[in-house]
Amino acid sequence: MGVAGDGTRWRGAVVLGVRLRLLTRAARMAPTDGAPGGDRPRFPADNRHTIADNYSVHVALFDPCYLAAVRPGDAAHATRVLEALGDTVTLIDGRCCGQPAYNSGFRDEAKSVGRELLKAARGFDAVVTTSGSCTAMVRHYLPPMFPGDRRAGAERIAGTFREFGDYVAHHPGIDDVAFRLDGTVAVHEGCHTQRELGLAGQTHELLRRVQGLEVRPLAHPEECCGFGGSFAAKLPEISVAMMTAKLGDVTSTGARVLVSPDFSCLMHLEAGARGMGVRIECWTLAELLSRAMG
């Protein structure tokens, strides 16, 4: 079933999806092995990967608050990939970068929770973050909230934060890990990942390493999915229109799986797809890479 149609007919279902299902239904998004075939990626039975024996660092994996709450299993996927690269991984689980409060004008509250995250992130070679928007918040907006020398200290810690896909793609051990997954996917890169972090196209580059995987391009890859955090709640009609256009772009590729480095976008799109009756599975980049390791 396509996504084109009467926007008024679907608005009630989709707004409900945006506002209520974002934090409940998306937790059940994990697909099963026995789903129908077609272009859906299949698990390889005999793929193996090797550890990068000559390179090892101690990294923190920052699993953001919304991701830890809605899809707690994703941290295991990211950890598995990082450990395959040879890293020692410590989980910073469920903390907030301060972005929801910051975007709503509550700067003191954003500073307070951001301070706790920076404290937890001290002492690691890198802090790998499975969210482009959280990475952008920490690197670009959190340090200026601290005065004087504290800002310099915040900048030093914030500089260790790396978006997951970017970190993996440039890891010295990446050539020692074999990825294989047969199937077809489409890719959505979030606005923060593309514009604020300057990583447009990074996900596609990384997925080229996955043997057997076909990545079908979107017609308008630079366009927003319509989520934008509180934007979806404050301006639901505009948000739904943007989401509908993005889903139309995705379904036009024929791919049944949508991959994104930003789960916040996937929550929004998955909720809309469910409300519209569109059959599509949403995987984070970490999940796909973990599955591709066999």
N, C-alpha and C positions, 0 to 999 in steps of 0.2 A: 504494500500500500504506500503510495507516495505521500508527500507532506503538503502538496499544493491543495488548496480548497478554501472554503469559507472561513476566514479568520474568526468571525464572530461565533461560529458553530463550535470551534475548538477552544476558544479563549478561556472558558471556565475550567475546562479540564487541564489546560496547560498551566494556567496561573496556579491552580491547586498543586500541580506538579512542581512548579518553581518554588512555591512557598512552603509546602509541607513535605513533599517527597524528597527534596534535596538531602535531608538529614536522616531519612529512614529507608526509603526504597532503594537508594543507590548502594546501600550496604549489601544488597542481594544481587549485585550486578555480575559477580564472578561467574563466568560461563562454565559449563560442564563438558567433560570429554565426549559425552554421548550425543551432543547436539547434532542436528542434520548436517550433511556435508556441504556441497557447493564450494564457495570460495572461502569458507571459514578456515583459518589456519589450523593445521593438525599437529599434534604432538609427535615429534620424531621418537622412534623407539630405540635407536642405537647411537644417538649423538653423544659425544663426550667433550668435555672441555678440560683444559690444562691450566694449572696455576702458574702465574708469573712469579717464578721462584726468586728472581733476582731483584725484585722491587717490592717493598712493603712499607706502608706508612700507617699511622694510627689516625683514623678519621672518625668524626662524629657523623652520624646520620640523623639529621633533623627531620622528624616525621611531624609535620604541622598539626595543629590542634584539630582542624576540621577533618583532615585525612585520617588521623589516629582514631577519631570518633566514628567516622562514616565507613571507612574501609581499612580497618586495623591490620588486615593481612598484607597490605601493600608494602609495609616496612620489611616484611620477610623477603619479598621479591627483591627489593632494593639491596638489602643486606646480602643476599645470595650472589647478586651480580658483583658487588664490591669485594666480597671475599674471594670470588673467582679471579678477580684482578690482582689479588695478593694482599689486599688491605686488611688491617685489623679494625673492626667496626664496633663503636659504642653508640647505642641508641639514645638520642634525646627525644623523648616521646611525649607528644601531646601538649607541648608548650606553644605559646602564641607569639607571633612576631610583632603584634600590635596593630596590624593593618586594619582590622574591622573598626577599632576605636579611632584610629587615626583618620580614616576616611569619613567617619561620622562626626568629626570635630572634637573628640575627647582626647586631646593631646596628652594630658597628664596621665590618663589611664594607659594610653599607648606607650608612653615612656616607661611606666611602671612594669608592665608585662614584658616590654622589650628589654629592659634592664636585666630581668631574670633570665631571659634567653641568652643574652650576651655573657652573663656569669656562667651559665651551664656550658657555653661554647668555648671557654678559655682552655688553652693548653693542647689543642688538637692541631694536627698538620693542615687539616681542611675540615670544613663543616659542609657536608653534602646535603643538599636540600631538594626534596622531591616536589617542589613547587616553584615555578618561575615568579609568581607574584610575591611569595614570601621572600624569595631571594632578593628581588628588587626592593622590597620594603626595607630589609635589613641593610643592604648595601647603600641605598640612596637616601632613605628618609629617616632611619633611626638615629644615626650619629649626629645629625644637626640638632637634635632635641637635647643634647647634653652640652653644658657650657664648658668653656676653657679646656683644661687638660683632659677632662672627662670625655670631651668630644674626640680628642686624639686617640684616647684609649679605645673608645667605641669604634672608631674607624679602623684601628688595627685588627680588632676582633671581627668586625663586619667584613673586612677584606678577605677573611678566610672562607666566607660562605660561597659555595659554588652550586650552581644549578646541576641537578643529577645528570642529565644528558650531556651537558657540556663537560662535566668532570670525567664521565666515562669515555666520551669520544676522544679526549686528549690524554688519557691515562697511558703511561708507558707500557702497561701490560695488556693493552687492548688486543694486540695482534696475537697474543697467546691464548685467547679465549675463542672457541668456535661456537658460532651461533647458526642454528638452522631451524626454520619453521616454514612449512609449505602452506601457502594460502595467499589471500589478498586482503589488504587493509587500505584505509584512507587515514590521513594524518591531519590533525588540527593543532596548530601551535598558538598558544594564548597570546594576548596583546602584550603582557609584561615580558614574556619570553622573547617575542619578536622585536619589540621596540625599546623597552627600557633596558633589557640585557643585551640587545643587539645579536640575538642568536637565531634569527630567521633562517630556516633551512637546516639547522643543526640536527633536528630529529631525522630528517630525510637522509642526511649524510651518514648518520649512525645506523639507520635501518638498511642501508646498502650493504652492510656487513653481514646481514642475516641471509644466508643462502636459502633459496626456495621461496623467498617472500617477494610478492609483487606489491609495490606501493602505488596506488592510483592517485593522481594529482587532483586536487580540488580546483574548480574554475576560479575561485576567489579565496585563495589561502590566507590573504592578509586581513580579511574581514573578521570582526569580533563576533563571538557567539551570542552576545547579548547578556551575559551574566553580570560581570562587574560588581560582584558582592552585593552591597545594599542597593545598587542601581536596579537590580531585578525586582526588589520589593517596592522601591519608590516609584519606578516608572515601568510597571509590568507590561503595559500595552506595547511600548517601544521594545522592551526586552524580548517579548514573545515574537514580535515581528522579525527581529534580528535572529532569534533562535530558529524560527521557521525557515528563514532564508538559508541559514547555515545547514540545517538538516536536509533541505532540498539539494544543496550542493553535495553533501555527503552521499545521499542516496542515489544521486545521479551517476556516481562512480560505479555502482553495482557492488561495492564492497559491503560486507556484512559486519565488519569490525572497524571501529574508529579508535585510533590510538592518539594519545596526547600526553605531553609531559606535565600538563596541568590538570589535576583531577577536579578542580573547581569548575572548569569548563565542562568536563565530562559529566559532573553531577547535573548541571543545568541541561545539557543536551539529552542526557539519558532520561531525565524526568519529562522533558517535552516529548521525546520519542514514545515513551510509555503512554502519555496522555493522548497522543495522536494515533496510537496503534502501529507505529513504525517499528519494524523488527531490526534492531541494530544492537550490537554488543559494544561496550566501551571498555577499553583496556588502557591502563597507564603504560608509559614507556617502560617503567621498571618491570611491570608484569610481563609484557611481551618479551623483553630480553631474558627474563628468568625462565619463561616457558621455552624460549629458543635454545636454552642451554641443555634441554632434555631432562 
